[in-house]
Amino acid sequence: MAVDFHSKETRLSYTNRDVDPLWENILLSRVNIEGSTILDLGCGGGIYTKALAQMGAKRIIGLDYSKEMLRTARKYCKNELNTEFIWGDAANTELKNEQFDLILNRAVIHHLTDLPLLFKEIHRLLKPGGIAFIQDRTLEDCLLPGNKNHIRGYFFEAFPNLITFERERRPLATEVEKFLHNSGFSHINTLTFWETRKHYNSFRCLEQDIKARTGRSILHELSDKELNILVNYIKRQLNSGNESIHEKDRWTIWTTYKNYTS
């Protein structure tokens, strides 16, 4: 059963999480946010839109295809006067050409089937010299072995059939680089990093998060019975009592800019 990003229940699953300071440092080492005009393309619940607003951006537009997500984002960013939210298709926004200094595209590409079309749209919307900051988990990121920090790895150990699901929707890092290059970008920089997902005070807190499928679209492929099996499997692997758990996910980031001569 695929996740429904347009439901009221799901929109609450992708909010109430803080931005990892490491992510902020990576972004700020590559982009000057102060006074910039930014598009958060596939903004979801507005977590990163708000972070960008607080970094000093002049104006941020958050765009998403889910109206329920946008309702959440507007509420979450209600005190950020430099933000606005619009409904639209990430690969066909209908926004004007060359108006953004930065386009953030986080955790979106694995939901789309035509990445060249998406990247051409990003290229069109960027000002000459503008930066594209694209982030997602590749197939390589997802299939790393599970451990006390990388909880996601246990999903595939317990249910190997999920590997097929991920293989169908997750690109390889080299594929993304090729699509970006073919869309007009050059000087593509690729890096991987471990981003803090959440700190749990006990295994019980992690269990509740997993059973609620909080922010984990892949878990909608499992039944409630299978989720119980997964939780018990993870508990055995961690040999967990009441100790805290610091969960991380590995991500890949591609940064590239639009040439002035494009």
N, C-alpha and C positions, 0 to 999 in steps of 0.2 A: 504494500500500500504506500503510494507516494505521499510525501508531505504536502499539505495544502497551505501555501503561504498567504492565501487570501482569507483564512479563517480567523476568527477572533481569538481562538485558543492558541493558535500557532504564533500569532504576532507577539504574545506575551512570553513566548519561549525564546525570543531573540532580543531581549532587553535586560536591564538590570545587571549589567556587567561593566566593569571598569576597563579602560584601555591600559594595556601593559606599558609602563614607562620605557621599556626597551624599544617598543614599536615607535613611540614618539621620538626617541633619540635617533633611530634609523631614518625616519622621515625627515627630521630637522637637519640631519647631516647631508641630505641630498637636495632639500628644497627650502627656499626662504618663504615662510608662510606669511610673515608680517605684511599686511596691506595687499595680499593677493586675492584674486577671484578664483573660486574653486568649485568644481562639480564633484559631488559625491555620487558616483554613478552606480546605482544599486545600493541605496543608503540603508535599507532595512529599517530597523528601529531607531536610527539616528545616533547610535553610540559614537561613531567616528565623526559624524557631522558636528556633534557637540564638542568633541575634542579639538577639531580643527578650528571651530569658532573661538575656543578659549586660548588657542595658540596665537591669535591676533590676525586672522584672515579678515579682509575687508568685507567680503561677501561670499556666502556659500549657498549653493543650490543642492538640495538633496533630491534625487530622482529615484523612484522605484515603481515597479509594475503592480505591486500589491497596495491597494488602497487601505487595507487594514494596517499594514506596516507603516504607511504614511501617517495614519491617525496617531499611532504610537510615537512616531518620530516628532511630530508637531508638539505633542504633549511633553515629550522628554526634553525638547529644546525650546520650550516656551519662553525661557528667560534670555535666550541668545538672540538678540535683535538683528544680528547679521546673517541669520539663516532664513531660508524659505524652502518649501517643499512642493514638488510637483509630481504628478503622475505621468509616466511615460515608459517607453520601450528603450532599454539600454542600447540596443543596436540601431534604433531609429528614433532619436529623441525629438526631432523636428525643432531643435534649438538652432540659433544663428551660428554661422561659421566663426571660428577663431575668436572666442571670447573668454577662454579660461587659461589662467596661468598654470593650474594644476588640475588634473583629473585623477581622483582616487577611485579605483575599481577593486574593491575588496570582497573576496568570497563570492564572486559572481560567475566567473567563467565556467565553473563546473556545472552550472545550471543551464548553460546555453549550448546550442549545437553548431552555431556558425560563428566561430571566433574571428575569422577574417572580416566579417561584416561588422562585428563589434569594434575591432581595432581600427578599421577604416573610419568608423564614426568618431572614435576617440581622437584620431589624427585630425579629422575635419574640425572638431570643436576646439582644439588647442590653438592658442596663439603661437606664432613662430617663436621658437625658443621655449615653449611651454613643456611641462613635464607630465608624463604619464607614470603613475605609481600603481602597479597592478600586483595584487597579492591573492594567492590561493594555495590550496594544498594540491600538489601533484600526486600522481599514482605512487611515485617513489616516496613521498612524504608519508602517505597514509599507511603504507605497508611495512613500515619499520616495526621491529618487534615490540611487543608490549613490555612495560616495566612500571615501576612505582610512580613514575611521572607521566609516561606515555600510555595512558589508559586506553586510548583509541586502538592501539595495536592489538589489544586483547579481543576486540570485536571480531577480527578476522581469524584469530586462532580458534575462538569458540565457534564461529560460523563462517567457514571458508567460502561458502556461497556468496558472501558479501563482497569477496574479491572481484567476482564477475561484475557485480553492480558498480563497484568503483572503477573498474577498468573501462566500463562503457561511458562514464561521465567525467573521469579525471584525465586530463591531458598529461603527456610527458613534458618535462621542462623544455626540452629541445624543440618540441612541437610549438610551444608558445613563442619561443624565440623566432622560429621560422615564420609564423603567422604575423608577428609584429614587423619583422623585416619586410615581408611582402606587402604590408599595409602602408609602407612609406617611412617607417622608423629606422634609425640606425644608432650605432653606439649603445646597444642594449646591454645593461648590466644586470646580472642574475645573482642572487644570493639566497641562502637558506638560513633560517634562524628559528630558535625555539621560543615561542610566545607563551607566556603564562595564560592559561585558560581560566583557572579558578583555584582557590585554596579552600579545601574542605577540612573542617575541624575534626571530622571522623569519617570512617567508612560509611556510616549510616547516612551522612549528608550526601556523599557521592552516590549511594544507592538511590536515594530519593531523586537526585538529578537525572540519573540514567532512566529510571522508571517513568519519569515525566517527559523523557526524550528532549530535555531542555537544550535548545540550540544544536541539536544533533540530527540532521535530516536523515541520516543513514539508518537511525534506529526506527524510523517509521516503516522500514522494510521487515521488521521483526514483530511478531505477535506479542501480546502481553505475557504469554507463557514462555516464549523464547527469551523475552527480556529477563524474566526470573532466572532462567538457566544462565544467561550471560552474567547477571549480577553474582550468582553463586560461583561461577567460574572465576571471575575477577577476584572475588574474596579469597578463593583458594590460592590463586597465584600470588596475591599480596600477603597471604598469611596474616590478614589484617585483624587487629583488635580495635582499640580506640584511638590509635595514633592518627595524626593529621596527614592529609594527602595534598601535595602540591602538583596539580595537573598542568601539563604543558602539551602543546601541539607544535609539530614542525610545519613551517610554512615556507613557501618560495615567493620571493619578491622580484619583479622585473621592473626596472626603472629605465626610461628612455625619454628622449625629447624630440620635439618637432623641429627639424632644420629650418633655418630662416629662408632657405632657398626652395623649400618644399612647395 
